[in-house]
Amino acid sequence: MQSVKYRLVLALCLVPLVFYAVAFQGGALATRNYMNEASLQASSALRLAVSALSGHLSRYEPLPALIADHDGLKDLIVHPDDRSLRDTANVYLKDINRLLESSDIYVMTLDGNTIAASNYDQPASFVGQNFSYRPYFQDAAKGNQSRFYALGTTSLKRGYYFASPIRVDGRISGVIVFKVDIDSIETSWRGGEYKIFVSDPEGIIFMTGSPEWLYSGILPLNSERLKRTQASRRYAEAALKPLPITRSALDDHELMTMNTADHREYLVLSHYMPEADWTVNVLMDTASVRAQARTTIIAILLFLCLAGLALAIFLQRRARLAERMRMQIEARNELEHRVEERTADLALVNQRIEEEIAERRLTEQELRKTQADLIQAGKLAGLGQMSAALSHELNQPLAAAKTYADSAAMLIDLERVPEARDNVRRISGLIDRMASISRHLRNFARKPNEKLGAVALDAVMADTLEIVSARLKTADADLLIDLGNNVGMVKAGSVRLQQVLVNIISNAADAVEGLADRRIHVSAEQQEGKVLLTIRDHGPGVPAAIADRIFDPFFTTKGVGKGLGLGLSISYNIVKDFGGSLSVSNHPEGGAMFRIELEAAAATQEAAE
């Protein structure tokens, strides 16, 4: 009895120590583990942001050197006061600027004066302005291909500058400059899960998805940094201000706390881009990480409380059992002395003892069952959620981009530069499309915040054909399209609707490949404010055994390595986000038939948006 009490007291003394160890040491370990997972997620966003910036800038980098070889620009550099040459150059630069979708293009003499510009007819024209103080001009005037990012002193628009020397008879006679707009990339960063910004070597934020951070310094704005920034007039007359932050570290992770009203803490990941001389930073709010760590610790503490309660009950039961056994021994000893006199009483006592033992055994069995249920409930406490891979939805645009790239190389060899440039433009469009697809796939399990609008069904189908044409050719399949005359606009998102059509048509091509009848029919009709889009093939159809599971994630009937089983599941959720429905059935004459029902939209709605 004393031993049992001693164990109970010892267990009660150890409880605070265990709670302390779990709450502090376990909390630190859980926070570290969740922070590592968050760092991996943020690094993926950082790589995407760096790739988007690099791809956007690399489109324009070789163009200044190519256009600098134009005879009209060389003649203007030699005769800068010739009015007709200047007018011709202005028109030429404006046409090139509109074709390349750049911000501005302008030509300067070696003294820094601008003599022709694509915005010659705009109020903020560069013609007549002197930009000799800009580093990109100084480097190009020395014969180098230069790059620079800054806020325009004339246009007051941010941009990235590419400059190249103009050589006449082997001698540097002028400089041509391309200014590239970066607002489109910055806009895509707003409202996302992560906060992304780009800072220069002085720590000043130049691009950000949070407008209130623009031109703020993440490093102390001392006199030396301000002097170097003002020398190049990188930010014109913009007011530079320090960002109220406090830096800290957790193991190998860099943390940044905003000293504002909400006092938010962020995990910081950075990547330096040497060719652009700036640093891309991705910030992830650590509130969810710390909340997960707290939840884990609370769950562990609750489990320990339950385990402690079970242990206390067990020890108490053992104490009662020991006490009863002692009483039984004493009673038995007494009965042995009075066996002759109290035989009847002894038999009655023995019967009661047996009943108590049976009751005690039953109680112990119920206790063990309860403990087993508690352990099983703990094992089933949480479920993980899988993230769909981006590769499944990016393979098709990548294949199209590869085709355009190969075609562009051949066209360049044939000196068919305009057609090659068109292919490059298409590749750029596919890259933008892949970025859009990746955002939608990331929101696979939840409704996106994207606003829907009126989408032209024929335009979406035309874009779809660009991606699936190669797959149809491989399967030797015929795609027959009949969109009708009265079907115009549907309520949807253009890129995501195209994604649905690509998935279903590609599956249809897989179904008919190698068959005698390889036709695929796509038709549309309008019914009471709805548009019904049907895709039918002449394949084997959908077996009844899998019809109810065909839209489940990771369900596929294809062989290993031929699909992840995500296409139809993603398509089902996309159509559902549109307010429509996606269903599948077998055609009476054979083959599978997918039916997409969407709301019809007036053509005026698209114009209004």
C-alpha positions in Angstrom: 0.0 0.0 0.0 2.8 2.4 0.9 4.6 1.5 -2.4 1.4 2.4 -4.4 1.0 5.7 -2.6 4.7 6.5 -3.2 4.3 5.9 -6.9 1.2 8.1 -7.1 3.0 11.0 -5.3 6.1 10.5 -7.6 3.9 10.6 -10.7 2.1 13.8 -9.5 5.5 15.5 -8.9 6.7 14.6 -12.4 3.6 16.0 -14.1 4.8 19.7 -13.9 8.3 18.7 -15.3 6.7 16.9 -18.2 4.4 19.8 -19.0 7.3 22.2 -18.8 9.4 20.1 -21.2 6.6 19.7 -23.7 5.5 23.3 -23.6 8.9 24.9 -24.0 11.2 22.3 -25.6 8.5 20.7 -27.7 7.1 24.1 -28.7 10.5 25.1 -30.0 10.9 21.8 -31.9 7.4 22.0 -33.4 8.0 25.6 -34.5 11.3 24.7 -36.1 9.7 21.8 -38.1 6.8 23.9 -39.3 9.1 26.8 -40.1 11.2 24.4 -42.3 8.0 23.3 -44.2 7.0 27.0 -44.7 10.5 27.8 -46.0 10.2 25.1 -48.6 6.8 26.5 -49.8 8.1 30.0 -49.8 11.2 29.0 -51.8 8.9 27.7 -54.6 7.2 31.0 -54.8 10.6 32.7 -54.8 11.8 30.6 -57.8 8.6 31.4 -59.7 9.0 35.2 -59.1 12.7 35.1 -60.1 11.8 33.1 -63.3 9.0 35.5 -64.2 11.3 38.6 -63.8 14.2 37.0 -65.7 11.9 35.8 -68.5 10.3 39.2 -68.8 13.6 41.1 -69.0 15.4 38.6 -71.2 12.9 39.2 -74.0 14.2 42.8 -74.5 17.9 42.4 -73.7 19.2 41.8 -77.3 16.9 44.2 -79.0 18.8 47.5 -78.5 21.9 46.1 -80.2 19.8 44.9 -83.1 17.9 48.1 -83.7 21.1 50.2 -83.2 22.2 48.8 -86.6 19.3 50.5 -88.4 20.6 52.8 -91.2 18.0 55.5 -90.5 19.2 55.8 -86.9 22.8 55.9 -87.9 22.0 58.7 -90.4 20.2 60.6 -87.7 23.2 60.3 -85.3 25.5 61.7 -88.0 23.0 64.5 -88.9 21.1 65.2 -85.6 19.7 68.5 -86.9 18.1 67.0 -90.0 14.4 67.5 -89.4 13.2 64.8 -91.9 15.6 62.2 -90.5 14.4 63.0 -87.0 10.7 62.7 -88.0 11.4 59.4 -89.8 13.2 58.0 -86.7 10.5 59.1 -84.4 7.8 57.3 -86.4 10.0 54.2 -86.7 10.7 54.1 -82.9 7.0 54.5 -82.2 6.1 51.6 -84.5 8.8 49.4 -83.0 7.7 50.3 -79.4 4.1 49.4 -80.2 5.1 46.1 -81.9 7.5 45.0 -79.0 5.1 46.2 -76.3 7.9 48.0 -74.5 7.5 51.2 -72.5 9.7 53.7 -74.5 12.6 53.7 -77.0 14.8 56.7 -77.5 18.1 57.7 -79.2 20.7 60.0 -77.6 23.9 61.7 -78.9 27.1 61.3 -77.0 26.4 64.4 -75.0 23.3 62.8 -73.5 20.7 64.8 -75.5 17.7 62.8 -76.7 17.1 63.5 -80.5 14.4 60.9 -81.2 11.9 58.9 -79.1 8.9 56.7 -79.4 6.9 59.1 -77.3 7.9 62.2 -79.4 4.2 63.1 -79.7 3.3 62.8 -76.0 3.2 65.6 -73.4 6.1 63.9 -71.5 8.2 63.4 -74.6 11.9 62.5 -74.0 13.0 64.5 -77.1 15.2 67.3 -75.9 15.9 65.8 -72.5 19.4 65.1 -71.3 20.0 61.8 -69.5 23.8 61.9 -69.4 23.7 61.4 -65.6 22.1 57.9 -66.0 24.6 55.0 -65.5 23.1 53.1 -68.5 24.0 56.0 -70.8 27.5 56.3 -69.4 28.2 52.5 -69.8 26.7 52.4 -73.3 28.7 55.5 -74.4 31.8 53.5 -73.4 30.8 50.7 -75.8 29.1 48.3 -73.3 25.7 46.7 -73.3 24.2 48.2 -70.1 21.2 47.6 -67.9 19.6 49.8 -65.3 16.3 50.1 -63.3 14.9 53.4 -62.1 12.0 55.8 -61.8 11.8 57.9 -64.9 12.6 61.6 -64.2 10.4 62.7 -67.1 7.6 60.2 -67.3 7.7 59.4 -63.5 7.1 55.7 -64.5 9.2 52.9 -63.2 11.0 50.7 -65.7 14.0 48.7 -66.6 16.4 50.2 -69.1 18.6 48.4 -71.7 21.1 50.6 -73.6 23.4 49.8 -76.5 26.0 52.0 -78.3 25.2 53.1 -81.9 28.4 52.6 -84.0 28.9 54.5 -87.3 31.9 53.4 -89.4 33.2 51.4 -86.4 33.1 54.5 -84.0 30.6 55.0 -81.2 28.4 57.9 -82.2 25.3 57.6 -80.0 23.2 55.5 -77.7 19.8 53.7 -78.1 17.8 52.9 -75.0 14.9 50.5 -74.4 12.7 51.1 -71.3 10.6 48.1 -70.3 7.5 48.3 -68.2 7.4 46.1 -65.1 4.0 47.0 -63.7 2.3 43.9 -65.1 4.6 41.6 -63.1 4.1 43.7 -60.0 0.3 43.5 -60.3 0.4 39.7 -60.3 2.0 39.8 -56.9 -0.9 41.6 -55.2 -3.4 39.8 -53.1 -1.5 36.5 -53.0 -0.4 34.3 -50.1 3.1 35.7 -50.1 4.4 39.3 -50.0 7.0 39.8 -52.8 9.2 42.8 -53.3 12.4 43.7 -55.2 15.2 45.8 -53.5 18.2 47.4 -55.0 21.8 47.2 -53.6 21.0 50.1 -51.2 18.1 48.1 -49.7 15.4 50.4 -51.3 12.2 48.6 -52.4 11.7 49.2 -56.2 8.9 46.7 -56.9 6.4 45.3 -54.5 2.9 43.8 -54.3 2.3 46.1 -51.3 2.1 49.7 -52.7 2.7 51.2 -49.2 6.2 49.7 -49.1 7.3 51.3 -52.4 10.5 53.4 -52.1 11.0 52.2 -48.5 14.4 51.1 -47.3 15.0 47.7 -45.6 18.5 48.9 -44.7 19.4 52.1 -42.8 19.2 55.1 -45.2 22.5 56.6 -44.2 24.2 59.4 -46.0 26.4 57.2 -48.2 23.4 55.2 -49.5 21.4 58.3 -50.2 24.3 59.9 -51.9 24.8 57.0 -54.3 21.1 56.8 -55.0 20.8 60.6 -55.7 23.9 60.5 -58.0 22.1 58.3 -60.5 18.7 59.9 -59.8 17.4 56.3 -59.7 14.2 57.3 -58.0 13.9 60.9 -59.3 12.1 63.0 -56.7 10.4 60.2 -54.9 10.5 60.4 -51.1 12.6 57.6 -49.6 11.6 56.4 -46.2 12.8 53.6 -43.9 10.6 50.5 -43.5 9.8 50.0 -39.8 11.2 46.5 -39.4 13.1 44.5 -36.8 15.2 41.6 -38.1 15.7 38.4 -36.1 16.6 34.8 -36.8 15.3 31.3 -35.9 18.0 28.7 -36.6 18.9 29.2 -40.2 15.7 31.2 -41.0 15.6 35.0 -41.3 12.6 36.7 -39.8 11.3 40.2 -40.2 8.8 41.9 -37.9 6.8 44.9 -39.1 6.7 47.5 -36.3 3.2 48.6 -37.2 -0.2 48.4 -35.6 -0.7 44.7 -36.5 3.0 43.9 -35.6 3.2 41.0 -38.1 6.2 38.7 -38.3 7.4 37.3 -41.7 9.7 34.5 -42.8 12.1 36.0 -45.4 13.7 34.3 -48.4 15.9 36.2 -50.8 17.5 35.7 -54.1 20.1 38.0 -55.7 19.9 38.5 -59.5 23.4 39.6 -60.5 22.4 40.4 -64.1 19.7 42.8 -62.9 21.7 43.9 -59.7 18.6 43.6 -57.5 17.4 41.1 -54.8 14.0 39.4 -55.0 12.5 38.8 -51.5 9.5 36.6 -50.6 7.8 37.2 -47.2 5.5 34.6 -45.6 3.4 35.4 -42.6 4.5 33.2 -39.7 1.2 33.5 -37.8 -0.1 30.3 -39.3 3.2 28.5 -38.5 3.2 29.5 -34.9 -0.5 28.7 -34.6 0.2 25.2 -36.0 3.0 24.8 -33.4 0.7 25.9 -30.6 -2.1 23.6 -31.7 0.4 20.7 -31.8 1.6 21.4 -28.3 -1.9 21.8 -27.0 -2.9 18.4 -28.5 0.1 16.8 -27.0 -0.6 18.3 -23.5 -4.3 17.1 -23.8 -3.0 13.7 -24.6 -0.7 13.7 -21.6 -3.6 14.8 -19.4 -5.7 11.9 -20.6 -2.7 9.5 -20.1 -2.1 10.9 -16.6 -5.8 10.6 -15.8 -5.7 7.0 -17.0 -2.6 6.3 -14.9 -4.2 7.9 -11.8 -7.3 5.7 -12.2 -5.1 2.6 -12.7 -3.1 3.3 -9.5 -6.2 4.1 -7.6 -7.7 0.8 -8.7 -4.6 -1.0 -7.6 -4.6 0.7 -4.2 -8.2 -0.3 -3.7 -7.4 -3.8 -4.8 -4.5 -4.0 -2.3 -6.6 -2.7 0.5 -9.4 -5.2 -0.2 -6.9 -8.0 -0.4 -5.5 -7.0 3.0 -8.9 -7.0 4.5 -9.6 -10.4 3.0 -6.5 -11.8 4.6 -7.4 -10.4 8.0 -10.9 -11.7 7.7 -9.6 -15.1 6.6 -7.3 -15.3 9.6 -10.1 -14.4 11.9 -12.3 -17.0 10.3 -9.7 -19.6 10.7 -9.8 -19.1 14.5 -13.6 -19.2 14.5 -14.1 -21.8 11.7 -16.0 -24.2 14.0 -18.3 -21.5 15.3 -18.9 -19.4 12.3 -18.9 -21.8 9.4 -22.1 -20.4 8.0 -20.9 -16.8 8.3 -17.6 -17.7 6.5 -19.4 -19.2 3.6 -21.5 -16.1 3.2 -18.4 -13.9 3.4 -16.7 -16.0 0.7 -19.6 -15.7 -1.6 -19.6 -11.9 -1.2 -15.9 -11.8 -1.9 -16.3 -13.8 -5.1 -19.0 -11.4 -6.3 -16.8 -8.4 -5.6 -13.9 -10.0 -7.5 -16.1 -10.7 -10.5 -17.3 -7.1 -10.4 -13.7 -5.8 -10.2 -12.7 -7.9 -13.2 -15.6 -6.5 -15.2 -14.6 -3.0 -14.2 -11.0 -3.6 -15.3 -12.1 -4.9 -18.7 -14.2 -1.8 -19.3 -11.2 0.4 -18.3 -8.9 -1.4 -20.7 -11.5 -1.0 -23.5 -11.8 2.7 -22.7 -8.1 3.2 -22.8 -7.9 1.4 -26.2 -10.6 3.6 -27.6 -8.7 6.7 -26.4 -5.4 5.5 -28.0 -7.2 4.7 -31.3 -8.9 8.2 -31.3 -5.5 9.8 -30.8 -4.1 7.9 -33.8 -7.0 9.2 -36.0 -6.6 12.9 -34.8 -5.6 14.5 -38.1 -5.4 14.0 -41.8 -2.9 15.6 -44.3 -4.0 17.3 -47.4 -2.1 16.6 -50.6 -1.1 19.4 -53.0 -1.6 18.8 -56.7 1.6 19.0 -58.8 2.0 21.7 -61.3 3.7 19.6 -63.9 0.5 17.9 -65.1 -1.0 21.2 -66.2 2.2 22.8 -67.5 3.3 20.0 -69.8 0.9 21.0 -72.7 1.9 24.7 -72.8 5.6 23.7 -72.5 5.2 21.4 -75.5 3.6 24.2 -77.5 6.4 26.6 -76.3 9.0 24.1 -77.4 7.4 23.8 -80.9 7.3 27.6 -81.3 10.9 27.9 -80.1 12.1 25.3 -82.7 10.1 27.0 -85.4 11.5 30.4 -84.4 15.1 29.0 -84.7 14.3 27.7 -88.2 12.7 31.0 -89.2 15.7 33.0 -88.0 18.0 30.8 -90.0 15.8 31.6 -93.0 16.0 35.3 -92.1 12.2 35.5 -91.7 12.6 37.6 -88.6 9.0 39.0 -88.4 7.6 35.4 -88.3 10.2 34.4 -85.8 9.3 37.4 -83.6 5.6 36.3 -83.8 6.7 32.9 -82.5 8.6 34.5 -79.7 5.5 36.6 -78.8 3.5 33.4 -78.8 6.0 31.7 -76.4 5.7 34.7 -74.1 1.9 34.3 -74.2 2.3 30.6 -73.3 4.6 31.5 -70.4 2.0 34.0 -69.1 -0.6 31.3 -69.5 1.5 28.8 -67.5 1.8 31.3 -64.7 -2.0 31.7 -64.7 -2.5 27.9 -64.8 -0.1 27.5 -61.8 -2.1 30.0 -59.8 -5.4 28.2 -60.5 -3.9 24.8 -59.7 -2.7 26.1 -56.4 -6.3 27.0 -55.6 -7.5 23.5 -56.7 -9.1 22.7 -53.3 -10.7 26.1 -52.7 -12.7 28.7 -54.6 -10.4 31.3 -56.2 -11.0 35.0 -55.7 -10.9 35.6 -59.5 -13.9 37.5 -60.9 -15.7 35.8 -63.7 -16.8 37.5 -66.9 -18.1 37.1 -70.4 -15.8 34.8 -72.4 -16.1 34.2 -76.2 -16.5 30.4 -76.7 -15.1 30.5 -80.2 -12.0 32.3 -79.1 -11.4 29.9 -76.2 -11.8 27.0 -78.6 -9.3 28.5 -81.0 -6.7 28.8 -78.2 -7.5 25.3 -77.2 -6.7 24.0 -80.7 -3.2 25.5 -80.5 -2.4 23.2 -77.6 -4.2 20.0 -78.5 -3.3 20.0 -82.2 -0.1 18.1 -81.6 -1.8 15.5 -79.5 -4.6 15.1 -82.1 -2.0 14.7 -84.8 -0.2 12.0 -82.7 -3.4 10.1 -82.2 -4.4 10.7 -85.9 -7.8 12.0 -84.5 -10.2 14.2 -86.3 -11.7 17.1 -84.2 -15.1 18.2 -85.6 -16.3 21.5 -84.1 -19.9 22.9 -84.3 -20.4 25.8 -82.0 -23.7 26.9 -83.6 -24.7 30.4 -84.7 -26.3 31.7 -81.5 -23.7 30.6 -78.9 -21.4 33.6 -78.2 -20.5 34.4 -74.6 -20.4 32.2 -71.5 -19.8 33.2 -67.9 -16.3 31.8 -67.1 -12.6 32.5 -67.0 -10.8 32.2 -70.4 -7.7 30.4 -69.3 -9.4 28.0 -67.0 -12.1 27.1 -69.5 -9.4 26.5 -72.0 -7.7 24.2 -69.4 -10.9 22.2 -69.1 -11.3 21.7 -72.8 -7.6 20.7 -73.2 -8.0 18.0 -70.5 -11.2 16.5 -72.0 -10.1 16.7 -75.6 -6.8 15.1 -74.7 -8.5 12.3 -72.9 -10.8 11.8 -75.9 -7.7 11.6 -78.1 -6.2 8.9 -75.8 -9.5 7.0 -76.0 -9.7 6.9 -79.8 -6.0 6.4 -80.5 -5.5 3.2 -82.6 -9.3 2.7 -83.3 -10.9 2.6 -86.7 -13.2 5.6 -85.9 -11.1 8.4 -84.5 -13.6 11.3 -84.7 -14.1 13.7 -81.8 -17.2 15.9 -81.8 -17.4 19.3 -80.1 -20.8 21.0 -80.2 -22.6 23.8 -78.3 -26.1 24.9 -78.0 -28.0 27.5 -75.9 -30.9 26.4 -73.7 -32.9 28.8 -71.4 -30.0 31.0 -70.5 -27.5 28.1 -70.3 -24.9 27.0 -72.8 -24.4 23.3 -73.1 -21.0 22.2 -74.5 -20.7 18.5 -75.5 -17.4 16.6 -76.2 -18.0 13.1 -77.6 -15.6 10.5 -78.8 -16.0 7.1 -80.5 -13.9 5.2 -78.0 -14.8 2.4 -75.6 -16.8 4.7 -73.3 -16.8 4.9 -69.5 -17.4 1.6 -67.6 -20.2 1.7 -65.2 -17.9 0.5 -62.4 -15.8 3.7 -62.5 -18.4 6.3 -63.6 -18.9 7.5 -60.0 -15.1 7.8 -59.4 -13.9 9.3 -62.6 -13.8 12.9 -61.1 -12.0 11.8 -58.0 -8.4 13.2 -57.5 -5.6 10.7 -58.4 -8.0 8.2 -60.0 -6.8 7.0 -63.4 -7.2 4.0 -65.6 -4.0 4.7 -67.5 -0.8 2.8 -67.0 2.0 3.8 -64.6 3.7 7.0 -65.7 0.9 8.0 -68.2 -1.1 10.2 -65.9 -1.6 11.4 -62.3 -5.4 11.2 -62.4 -5.8 15.0 -61.8 -7.1 16.3 -65.1 -10.8 15.5 -64.8 -10.8 16.3 -61.1 -9.4 19.7 -61.7 -11.7 20.3 -64.6 -14.7 19.3 -62.4 -13.8 21.9 -59.8 -13.1 24.6 -62.4 -16.5 24.2 -64.0 -18.1 24.2 -60.5 -16.3 27.5 -59.7 -17.9 28.9 -62.9 -21.3 28.1 -61.5 -21.8 25.3 -64.0 -21.6 21.5 -64.0 -19.5 18.8 -65.6 -20.9 15.3 -66.2 -20.1 12.2 -68.2 -22.2 9.5 -69.8 -22.0 7.0 -72.6 -23.5 7.8 -76.0 -26.1 5.4 -77.2 -24.1 4.8 -80.3 -20.9 4.2 -78.4 -18.1 6.3 -76.9 -17.9 8.7 -73.9 -19.8 12.0 -73.8 -18.8 14.9 -71.5 -21.4 17.6 -71.0 -20.3 21.1 -69.7 -23.2 23.4 -68.7 -22.3 27.1 -68.2 -24.3 30.3 -67.8 -24.7 32.3 -70.9 -23.3 35.9 -70.8 -24.3 39.0 -72.8 -21.6 40.4 -75.1 -22.1 43.8 -73.5 -20.9 42.4 -70.2 -17.4 41.8 -71.6 -17.2 45.3 -73.0 -18.3 46.8 -69.6 -15.5 44.8 -67.8 
